[in-house]
Amino acid sequence: MVAMGKLDGKVAIVTGGASGIGRRTAELFVEEGAQVVIADLNGEGVAAMVAQLGDKCADGVQLDIRDEEAVSRMVDQAFRRFGRLDIAFNNAGLGGFWPIHLYPLGDWEQIVSVCLTGTFLCIKQEAARLIAQGQGGSIINVASVNGIQAAEGFAAYCSAKAGVIMLTKVAALELGRHSIRVNGIGPGVVQTPLTDFFLSVPGVEDGFVQEAPIGRIGEPEDVARLALYLASDESAWLTGQTLFIDGGLSLKKYPELFSYFHL
């Protein structure tokens, strides 16, 4: 007897799918039977992922999620290649680190436009096609523990991710009548290529580990497993929620980051 995957017959989009959380989530979705469109700004990374997973299971697109026409083409590609859409994992994001009195406006605008406006554009285009398809679906937005927990130096990121949490609620409220569930994931600190430099600063990783009751930082696998739950029918009665997976970091205080960077 062939084992059934939790996502057999499903088609998913994964943004930011060329590395880190997005990469492991795309891999896990395929392992569980889905066909996946991997989207990322890193075109070489996308091509490598498609080659790894095989073109029967995966397709790829290079895009900037701030470009609404490109996002629309990404959604079209899921239908063109695999005939439908069931799951969207809106994971692409960007961080930055500045004291608020020195924060460059251009950096602020870039982070907010990627993390919040880009997520909005993905939801907008995905929802339109899911409504037209008429078979429901699951949209999963990656927020952050920083959407509820302030952090020194992260004014733009914290603000944008707080916006993603509320955007998730509004989308769930509007789309539930179409049997489309919308939920969020709020990771704590996860070891990815985007956090490597930050975590390499002496004392930073230890600071997070000391504040987390579980006593370690996260791995992409931790978040991917939660994404699988939200994508699958196991979470069929769950919508409008952002689930925080942070090793308990949000139960305690966030490390005083300026002390590590001498600011």
C-alpha positions in Angstrom: 0.0 0.0 0.0 1.3 3.4 -1.0 1.4 5.9 2.0 -0.8 8.9 1.5 0.8 12.4 2.0 -1.0 15.1 3.9 -1.1 17.3 0.7 -1.7 14.7 -2.0 -3.2 16.3 -5.0 -2.7 19.8 -3.7 -0.9 22.7 -5.5 1.0 25.3 -3.4 2.8 28.6 -3.9 5.8 29.3 -1.7 7.3 32.8 -1.8 10.8 33.2 -0.5 11.2 29.6 -1.4 14.9 29.5 -2.4 16.3 29.5 1.1 15.7 29.1 4.8 12.1 28.6 6.0 10.7 28.9 2.5 13.1 26.3 1.1 12.4 23.7 3.8 8.6 24.3 3.6 8.6 23.8 -0.2 10.6 20.5 0.3 8.2 19.3 3.0 5.1 20.2 0.9 6.5 18.1 -2.0 7.4 15.3 0.4 3.8 15.3 1.5 2.4 15.0 -2.0 2.0 18.6 -3.2 3.2 20.2 -6.4 4.8 23.6 -5.7 5.5 26.8 -7.4 8.7 28.3 -5.8 9.0 32.1 -6.0 12.0 34.1 -5.0 14.0 37.2 -5.9 17.0 34.9 -6.2 16.6 33.3 -9.7 19.5 31.0 -9.3 18.2 29.7 -6.0 14.8 29.1 -7.6 16.4 27.1 -10.5 18.4 25.0 -8.0 15.2 24.2 -6.0 13.3 23.1 -9.1 16.2 20.9 -10.2 16.4 19.4 -6.7 12.7 18.7 -6.5 12.1 17.8 -10.1 9.9 19.5 -12.7 7.1 17.1 -12.2 6.7 18.3 -8.6 8.0 21.9 -8.8 8.1 25.0 -11.0 9.8 28.3 -10.3 9.5 32.0 -10.9 11.8 34.9 -10.1 10.0 37.9 -8.9 9.8 40.9 -6.5 6.6 40.6 -4.5 6.2 44.3 -4.6 5.4 44.1 -8.3 1.7 43.3 -8.5 1.8 42.2 -12.2 4.6 39.8 -11.3 2.6 38.4 -8.4 -0.4 37.9 -10.7 1.8 36.0 -13.2 3.1 33.9 -10.3 -0.5 32.8 -9.4 -1.2 32.2 -13.1 1.8 30.0 -13.3 0.4 27.6 -10.7 -2.7 27.1 -12.9 -0.8 26.9 -16.1 1.6 24.3 -14.8 -0.5 22.3 -12.4 -4.1 23.2 -13.1 -5.2 24.6 -9.8 -4.2 26.3 -6.5 -4.9 25.1 -3.0 -2.2 26.6 -0.7 -0.2 29.8 -0.6 2.7 30.2 1.8 3.5 33.9 1.8 6.9 33.9 3.4 9.1 36.4 1.5 10.4 39.1 3.8 13.3 41.4 4.6 14.9 42.8 7.8 16.9 45.8 8.8 18.6 47.2 11.9 18.8 50.9 12.8 18.2 53.0 15.9 14.9 54.8 15.3 16.4 58.3 15.4 18.9 57.3 12.7 16.6 55.1 10.6 17.0 55.9 6.9 13.6 56.5 5.2 14.5 54.4 2.2 15.3 51.4 4.4 12.0 51.9 6.3 10.0 52.0 3.1 11.8 49.0 1.6 11.1 46.8 4.6 7.5 47.8 4.9 6.9 47.5 1.2 8.3 43.9 1.1 7.0 42.6 4.4 3.6 44.2 4.5 2.7 45.5 1.0 4.2 42.5 -0.7 2.2 40.1 1.6 -1.0 42.1 0.8 -0.4 41.8 -3.0 0.1 38.1 -2.7 -3.1 37.6 -0.7 -5.0 39.8 -3.1 -4.0 37.9 -6.2 -4.2 34.4 -4.5 -7.6 35.1 -3.1 -9.0 36.3 -6.4 -8.0 33.1 -8.1 -9.1 30.9 -5.2 -12.5 32.6 -5.2 -12.9 32.1 -9.0 -11.8 28.4 -8.6 -14.5 27.9 -6.0 -13.0 25.1 -4.0 -11.6 27.0 -1.0 -8.0 27.0 0.1 -5.5 27.8 2.7 -3.4 31.0 2.8 -0.5 31.2 5.3 1.3 34.4 6.0 4.7 34.5 7.8 4.6 37.2 10.4 7.1 37.2 13.3 7.3 37.2 17.1 8.3 40.8 16.5 4.7 41.5 15.5 3.9 41.3 19.2 7.2 41.8 20.9 9.2 45.0 20.4 12.9 44.7 19.6 15.6 47.4 19.6 16.7 48.4 16.1 13.7 46.8 14.4 11.2 49.6 14.1 10.3 48.9 10.5 10.3 45.1 10.8 8.2 45.1 14.0 5.7 47.5 12.5 5.4 45.6 9.2 5.0 42.2 10.9 2.3 43.6 13.3 0.5 44.7 10.2 0.8 41.2 8.7 -1.0 39.9 11.8 -3.9 42.2 11.4 -4.0 41.8 7.6 -4.3 38.0 8.3 -7.3 38.6 10.5 -9.1 40.9 8.0 -8.4 38.5 5.1 -9.8 35.6 7.2 -12.9 37.6 8.0 -13.5 38.4 4.4 -12.6 35.1 2.8 -14.2 32.6 5.1 -17.4 32.9 3.2 -15.5 31.4 0.2 -14.1 28.5 2.3 -10.7 30.1 2.2 -8.8 29.9 5.5 -6.1 32.5 6.3 -3.7 32.0 9.1 -0.3 33.3 10.1 2.9 31.9 11.6 5.0 34.1 13.9 8.5 32.6 14.2 11.0 33.6 16.8 14.7 33.6 15.8 15.4 30.9 13.2 18.8 29.9 11.8 18.6 30.9 8.1 20.9 32.6 5.6 19.2 35.9 6.4 20.0 35.6 10.1 23.5 34.2 9.8 25.3 37.5 10.0 23.1 38.8 12.9 23.5 35.6 14.9 27.3 35.6 14.3 27.8 38.7 16.4 29.3 37.6 19.7 26.7 37.2 22.4 23.6 37.6 20.2 22.7 33.9 19.9 23.4 33.3 23.5 21.2 36.2 24.4 18.2 34.7 22.6 18.9 31.2 24.0 19.0 32.5 27.5 15.6 34.1 27.1 13.9 31.2 25.4 12.4 28.5 27.9 13.1 25.8 25.3 16.7 26.8 25.3 17.6 27.0 21.6 16.9 29.0 18.5 14.7 27.6 15.8 15.4 25.7 12.7 13.5 25.9 9.3 12.1 22.5 10.0 10.3 23.8 13.1 8.4 26.4 11.1 7.9 24.1 8.0 6.1 21.5 10.2 3.7 24.2 11.4 3.1 25.4 7.9 2.3 21.8 6.9 -0.4 21.7 9.6 -1.9 25.0 8.5 -1.8 23.9 4.8 -3.5 20.5 5.5 -7.0 19.5 6.3 -5.9 18.9 9.9 -6.5 22.6 10.5 -9.8 22.7 8.7 -11.6 24.7 11.4 -8.7 27.2 12.1 -8.7 30.6 10.5 -7.7 34.2 11.4 -5.0 33.1 13.9 -1.3 33.7 14.0 0.5 30.9 15.8 3.8 31.9 17.4 6.6 29.3 17.3 9.4 30.8 19.2 10.7 28.4 21.8 8.8 30.5 24.4 10.8 33.7 23.7 7.7 35.8 23.8 7.0 34.7 27.4 10.1 36.6 28.5 11.9 39.8 27.6 13.6 40.3 24.2 17.4 40.7 24.5 18.7 44.3 24.6 20.3 44.2 21.2 22.0 47.6 21.2 24.3 46.3 23.9 25.8 43.7 21.4 26.2 46.4 18.7 27.5 49.1 21.0 24.7 51.5 20.0 
